[in-house]
Amino acid sequence: MAAAATPTRTFPPTRTPLNRTRPFSHFSRLRCSAGAKAPILTASNLTDPSPAFRSLTAFAPATVANLGPGFDFLGCAVGGGLGDTVTVSVDPAVAPGTLSIAEISGSSSASKLRRDPLWNCAGIAGIAAMRMLGVRSVGLSLSLHKGLPLGSGLGSSAASAAAAALAVSELFGDCLTPDELVLAGLESEKKVSGYHADNVGPSILGGFVLIRSYDPFEIIQLEFPHDRDLFFVLVSPEFEAPTKKMREALPANIPMKDHIRNSSQAAALVAAVVQGNVRVLGSAMAADAIVEPRRAPLIPGMVSVKKAAMEAGAFGCTISGSGPTAVAVIDEEEKGNEIALRMVEAFTKEGNLQSIATVAKLDRVGARVIGTEAA
């Protein structure tokens, strides 16, 4: 029997510790004001909580947004150790109630990031989480290690935001609900790359997610069956595709036939996820008629890379997020490695770009704590 999508809830969700091995199972309908500069954030605890740890480190995984026809409303988290790490510490040198970024390290592009917490995705999400908690008596310092390159199409900004929001919440004893963590990360995404949760949602929650509505905000987790194999072939070329630039390439209006086609393919993709049908998932993912045709020509070699993936046996291939990473899906790891080789060759031959490939499973856990230091 096919697995069912996890239902949304209309009352506060059960709080679930984030250093976990299973995905969240409860979600609530959260409201945001249309056109507001930031989401309306409801604090879970405004009593100025005391830190449970002196220092805490969290990791949040890379994500694949859109999944072809699901532009801005479908996404999933991927494994393989891809992601960002944030350490948050109680720091007497930082003014109470504020957050300072002490260090940014990692990928070569990390040097481009600003240390001003009001203009850094990890800083913005960390501050949002502090505000939701009502933290006033201690100051925090934050260190960000970028495992993901900027503009990769793998949810780089979202991974930083997700790890920061979780780290702050867990530093004070797991005070924020999963929904609140997503909203804290979404506040960061809104300022840095646009108001969309198809990266930060799965980075926090793990697995596949569907954003049913942005006003009011409502997110649904889709559970892929545990007894089915699913592998993502991720090939990232040495080419930066800024989200803002890639969004500017999108059409202001679309033909009704394209709308109908994409709607049906997105519905098929959701059904394939909960049924564990990787073949249908791949074919639906590859069938985007609106976004991919506009973005693919902006990434050297992308059209040929998709063709190479399909000819090598991939069930489907598309652009991950806004690119330039190409993502293909398959149900066998060994076959995934063969597909990756063909995709890398296509980027080199047709796009004149060097690239790196990773074959990864679905990350079902999402953001998690990986280290603590007692208070």
C-alpha positions as CSV (number, residue, x, y, z in Angstrom):
1,M,0.0,0.0,0.0
2,A,1.3,3.4,-0.8
3,A,2.5,5.6,2.0
4,A,0.5,8.7,2.8
5,A,1.8,12.3,3.1
6,T,2.1,13.5,6.6
7,P,-0.9,15.7,7.3
8,T,-0.7,19.3,8.4
9,R,-1.8,20.2,11.9
10,T,-3.8,23.2,13.1
11,F,-2.5,23.2,16.7
12,P,0.9,23.6,18.2
13,P,3.2,20.6,17.3
14,T,4.9,18.4,19.8
15,R,8.4,19.6,20.4
16,T,10.9,17.1,19.1
17,P,14.7,17.2,20.0
18,L,16.8,18.0,16.9
19,N,19.7,15.6,17.7
20,R,17.6,12.9,16.3
21,T,17.6,10.1,13.8
22,R,14.1,10.2,12.5
23,P,12.2,13.0,10.6
24,F,9.7,15.3,12.2
25,S,6.1,14.1,12.1
26,H,4.1,17.1,13.2
27,F,3.5,20.4,11.4
28,S,1.3,23.3,12.0
29,R,-0.2,26.0,9.9
30,L,1.7,29.2,10.5
31,R,0.6,32.6,9.3
32,C,2.7,35.4,7.9
33,S,1.5,38.9,6.8
34,A,1.3,39.3,3.0
35,G,3.8,42.0,1.9
36,A,5.4,42.3,5.3
37,K,9.1,43.0,5.5
38,A,9.6,39.9,7.6
39,P,7.4,37.0,8.9
40,I,5.5,37.5,12.0
41,L,7.4,35.3,14.5
42,T,5.6,33.9,17.5
43,A,8.0,33.3,20.4
44,S,7.8,30.0,22.2
45,N,9.5,31.3,25.2
46,L,9.8,35.0,26.1
47,T,11.2,34.5,29.7
48,D,14.8,35.2,28.7
49,P,16.0,31.5,28.8
50,S,19.3,30.5,30.3
51,P,21.8,28.7,28.1
52,A,21.8,24.9,28.5
53,F,25.3,24.7,27.0
54,R,28.4,27.0,26.8
55,S,28.8,26.1,23.1
56,L,27.0,24.0,20.6
57,T,27.7,23.0,17.0
58,A,25.0,22.1,14.4
59,F,25.1,20.8,10.9
60,A,22.5,21.3,8.2
61,P,22.5,19.4,4.9
62,A,22.5,20.5,1.3
63,T,19.2,20.6,-0.5
64,V,17.7,20.2,-4.0
65,A,14.9,22.8,-4.6
66,N,12.2,22.9,-7.3
67,L,12.8,19.3,-8.4
68,G,11.9,20.3,-11.9
69,P,8.2,21.4,-12.0
70,G,7.9,22.2,-8.3
71,F,9.3,25.8,-8.5
72,D,9.4,27.4,-5.1
73,F,7.2,24.7,-3.5
74,L,9.1,21.4,-3.6
75,G,12.5,20.4,-2.2
76,C,14.5,17.7,-0.5
77,A,17.6,17.3,1.6
78,V,20.5,15.2,0.3
79,G,23.2,13.3,2.2
80,G,26.8,12.6,1.4
81,G,28.2,15.0,4.0
82,L,27.3,18.0,1.9
83,G,26.2,21.0,4.1
84,D,27.2,23.8,6.4
85,T,28.3,23.8,10.1
86,V,27.6,26.5,12.7
87,T,29.0,26.8,16.2
88,V,27.2,29.2,18.6
89,S,28.8,30.1,21.9
90,V,27.9,32.2,24.9
91,D,30.3,35.1,24.7
92,P,30.7,37.7,27.6
93,A,32.4,40.0,25.1
94,V,29.3,40.3,23.0
95,A,26.5,42.7,24.1
96,P,23.6,40.9,25.8
97,G,20.8,40.1,23.5
98,T,22.9,40.4,20.4
99,L,24.9,38.1,18.1
100,S,28.3,38.5,16.5
101,I,30.0,36.5,13.8
102,A,33.5,35.5,15.0
103,E,34.7,33.5,12.0
104,I,33.8,32.3,8.5
105,S,35.8,29.4,7.1
106,G,35.4,26.6,4.6
107,S,34.9,26.7,0.8
108,S,37.0,29.1,-1.3
109,S,34.0,31.3,-1.9
110,A,33.4,31.7,1.9
111,S,35.7,34.8,1.9
112,K,33.0,36.7,-0.1
113,L,30.6,36.5,2.8
114,R,30.1,39.5,5.1
115,R,30.6,39.1,8.9
116,D,27.9,41.7,9.6
117,P,25.2,39.5,11.2
118,L,22.5,41.6,9.6
119,W,23.8,40.8,6.1
120,N,24.9,37.2,6.6
121,C,22.4,34.3,6.2
122,A,23.6,32.5,9.4
123,G,23.6,35.7,11.4
124,I,20.1,36.7,10.3
125,A,18.6,33.3,11.2
126,G,20.5,33.2,14.5
127,I,19.2,36.6,15.4
128,A,15.6,35.6,14.4
129,A,15.9,32.6,16.7
130,M,17.2,34.7,19.6
131,R,14.3,37.1,19.1
132,M,11.7,34.2,19.0
133,L,13.2,32.8,22.3
134,G,13.4,36.2,24.0
135,V,17.1,36.0,24.7
136,R,18.2,39.3,26.4
137,S,20.7,38.5,29.1
138,V,23.6,36.9,27.1
139,G,25.4,37.6,23.9
140,L,26.4,35.0,21.4
141,S,29.2,34.6,19.0
142,L,28.8,32.5,15.8
143,S,31.3,30.6,13.7
144,L,30.3,29.4,10.2
145,H,32.0,26.7,8.3
146,K,30.9,26.6,4.7
147,G,30.9,23.1,3.3
148,L,28.9,24.3,0.3
149,P,30.1,26.8,-2.3
150,L,28.1,30.0,-2.9
151,G,25.7,30.0,-5.9
152,S,25.9,26.2,-6.3
153,G,22.2,25.4,-6.5
154,L,22.5,23.2,-3.4
155,G,20.9,25.6,-0.9
156,S,24.1,27.2,0.4
157,S,22.4,30.1,2.1
158,A,19.6,27.9,3.5
159,A,22.1,25.4,5.0
160,S,23.8,28.2,6.9
161,A,20.5,29.6,8.1
162,A,19.2,26.2,9.1
163,A,22.3,25.3,11.1
164,A,22.3,28.7,12.8
165,A,18.6,28.6,13.8
166,L,19.0,25.1,15.2
167,A,22.2,25.9,17.0
168,V,20.7,28.9,18.8
169,S,17.5,26.9,19.7
170,E,19.5,23.9,21.0
171,L,21.9,26.1,22.9
172,F,19.0,27.1,25.1
173,G,17.6,23.6,25.5
174,D,15.6,22.8,22.3
175,C,13.1,25.6,22.8
176,L,11.8,26.2,19.2
177,T,9.4,24.0,17.3
178,P,10.3,22.7,13.9
179,D,7.9,25.2,12.3
180,E,9.5,28.1,14.2
181,L,12.9,27.0,13.0
182,V,11.7,27.1,9.4
183,L,10.4,30.6,9.9
184,A,13.6,31.8,11.4
185,G,15.5,30.4,8.4
186,L,12.9,31.8,6.0
187,E,13.5,35.3,7.5
188,S,17.1,34.9,6.4
189,E,16.3,33.5,3.0
190,K,13.9,36.4,2.4
191,K,16.7,38.9,2.8
192,V,19.5,37.0,1.1
193,S,17.9,35.1,-1.8
194,G,14.1,35.5,-1.8
195,Y,11.1,34.5,0.1
196,H,11.0,30.7,-0.6
197,A,11.3,27.8,1.8
198,D,12.0,25.0,-0.6
199,N,15.6,24.9,0.5
200,V,15.5,25.9,4.2
201,G,12.4,23.7,4.9
202,P,14.1,20.4,3.9
203,S,17.4,21.5,5.3
204,I,15.8,21.8,8.7
205,L,13.2,19.0,8.5
206,G,15.0,16.5,6.3
207,G,13.4,14.4,3.5
208,F,11.0,15.8,0.9
209,V,8.8,18.9,1.7
210,L,5.9,20.6,0.0
211,I,5.2,24.3,0.6
212,R,1.5,24.3,0.4
213,S,1.1,28.1,1.0
214,Y,3.3,31.1,1.8
215,D,0.4,33.3,3.0
216,P,-0.5,31.8,5.4
217,F,2.7,29.8,5.6
218,E,2.1,26.0,5.5
219,I,4.6,23.2,5.0
220,I,4.0,19.5,4.6
221,Q,6.6,16.8,4.9
222,L,6.4,14.0,2.3
223,E,7.8,10.6,3.5
224,F,9.7,8.6,0.9
225,P,9.3,4.8,1.9
226,H,12.2,3.5,3.9
227,D,12.4,0.3,2.0
228,R,13.0,1.9,-1.4
229,D,16.4,3.1,-2.7
230,L,16.9,6.6,-4.1
231,F,20.2,8.1,-5.1
232,F,20.8,11.7,-6.3
233,V,23.6,12.3,-8.8
234,L,24.9,15.8,-8.1
235,V,27.3,17.3,-10.6
236,S,28.5,20.8,-9.7
237,P,30.5,22.7,-12.4
238,E,33.0,25.5,-11.6
239,F,30.5,28.2,-12.5
240,E,28.5,30.5,-10.2
241,A,24.8,31.0,-10.9
242,P,23.5,33.7,-8.5
243,T,19.9,33.1,-7.5
244,K,18.9,36.7,-8.2
245,K,20.3,36.5,-11.7
246,M,18.7,33.2,-12.4
247,R,15.3,34.5,-11.2
248,E,15.5,37.4,-13.5
249,A,15.5,35.0,-16.4
250,L,12.1,33.7,-15.6
251,P,9.0,34.7,-17.6
252,A,6.5,37.1,-16.2
253,N,3.6,35.2,-17.9
254,I,3.3,31.6,-19.0
255,P,0.9,29.9,-21.5
256,M,-2.0,27.9,-20.0
257,K,-0.7,24.7,-21.6
258,D,2.6,25.1,-19.8
259,H,0.8,25.7,-16.5
260,I,-1.3,22.6,-16.9
261,R,1.7,20.5,-17.9
262,N,3.8,21.6,-14.9
263,S,0.9,21.2,-12.5
264,S,0.3,17.6,-13.6
265,Q,4.0,16.8,-13.5
266,A,4.3,18.3,-10.0
267,A,1.3,16.3,-8.8
268,A,2.9,13.1,-10.3
269,L,6.2,13.9,-8.6
270,V,4.5,14.2,-5.2
271,A,2.6,10.9,-5.8
272,A,5.9,9.2,-6.8
273,V,7.6,10.4,-3.6
274,V,5.0,8.9,-1.2
275,Q,4.8,5.8,-3.3
276,G,8.5,5.3,-3.6
277,N,8.3,5.2,-7.4
278,V,11.8,6.5,-8.5
279,R,11.1,6.1,-12.2
280,V,8.0,8.3,-12.1
281,L,9.8,10.7,-9.8
282,G,12.6,11.1,-12.3
283,S,10.4,11.5,-15.4
284,A,8.3,14.1,-13.6
285,M,11.4,15.9,-12.4
286,A,12.7,16.1,-16.0
287,A,9.5,17.5,-17.4
288,D,9.6,21.1,-16.3
289,A,8.3,23.3,-19.2
290,I,8.6,26.7,-17.5
291,V,11.7,27.3,-15.5
292,E,14.4,24.9,-16.8
293,P,14.0,26.0,-20.5
294,R,14.9,29.6,-19.4
295,R,17.7,28.7,-17.1
296,A,19.5,25.9,-18.8
297,P,20.9,28.0,-21.6
298,L,22.5,30.3,-19.0
299,I,24.6,27.4,-17.7
300,P,27.3,26.3,-20.2
301,G,26.8,22.7,-21.2
302,M,23.6,22.1,-19.1
303,V,21.4,20.9,-22.0
304,S,24.1,18.4,-23.0
305,V,24.6,17.3,-19.4
306,K,20.9,16.4,-19.1
307,K,21.0,14.5,-22.4
308,A,24.1,12.6,-21.2
309,A,22.5,11.7,-17.9
310,M,19.3,10.3,-19.6
311,E,21.3,8.4,-22.2
312,A,23.4,6.8,-19.4
313,G,20.2,5.5,-17.7
314,A,19.1,8.2,-15.3
315,F,15.3,8.2,-14.6
316,G,15.4,12.0,-14.8
317,C,17.6,15.0,-14.7
318,T,17.1,18.7,-14.1
319,I,18.8,21.8,-12.6
320,S,19.1,21.8,-8.8
321,G,17.6,25.0,-7.5
322,S,18.8,27.9,-9.6
323,G,21.9,26.0,-10.7
324,P,24.5,25.4,-11.8
325,T,24.4,22.0,-10.2
326,A,22.7,19.3,-12.3
327,V,20.8,16.6,-10.4
328,A,19.8,13.2,-11.7
329,V,18.0,10.4,-9.9
330,I,18.4,6.6,-10.0
331,D,17.8,3.6,-7.7
332,E,21.3,2.0,-7.8
333,E,24.4,3.6,-6.4
334,E,26.7,1.9,-8.9
335,K,24.6,3.1,-11.8
336,G,24.7,6.5,-10.3
337,N,28.4,6.5,-10.4
338,E,28.3,5.7,-14.2
339,I,25.8,8.5,-14.8
340,A,28.0,10.9,-12.8
341,L,31.0,10.2,-15.1
342,R,28.9,10.9,-18.2
343,M,27.6,14.1,-16.8
344,V,31.1,15.3,-15.8
345,E,32.3,14.5,-19.3
346,A,29.5,16.5,-20.8
347,F,30.2,19.6,-18.7
348,T,33.9,19.4,-19.8
349,K,33.2,18.8,-23.5
350,E,30.2,20.9,-24.1
351,G,30.5,23.6,-21.4
352,N,34.3,23.8,-21.1
353,L,33.7,23.5,-17.3
354,Q,35.4,21.4,-14.7
355,S,33.0,19.8,-12.3
356,I,32.8,17.5,-9.3
357,A,30.3,14.7,-8.8
358,T,28.6,13.3,-5.7
359,V,26.2,10.3,-5.5
360,A,24.1,10.8,-2.4
361,K,21.1,9.3,-0.6
362,L,18.1,11.2,0.7
363,D,18.9,12.9,4.0
364,R,15.9,12.0,6.1
365,V,17.2,13.7,9.3
366,G,17.8,17.3,8.3
367,A,19.6,19.8,10.7
368,R,21.2,18.1,13.7
369,V,23.4,18.8,16.7
370,I,26.9,17.3,16.2
371,G,28.7,18.7,19.3
372,T,28.3,20.5,22.6
373,E,30.3,22.0,25.4
374,A,28.8,22.0,28.8
375,A,27.9,25.3,30.5
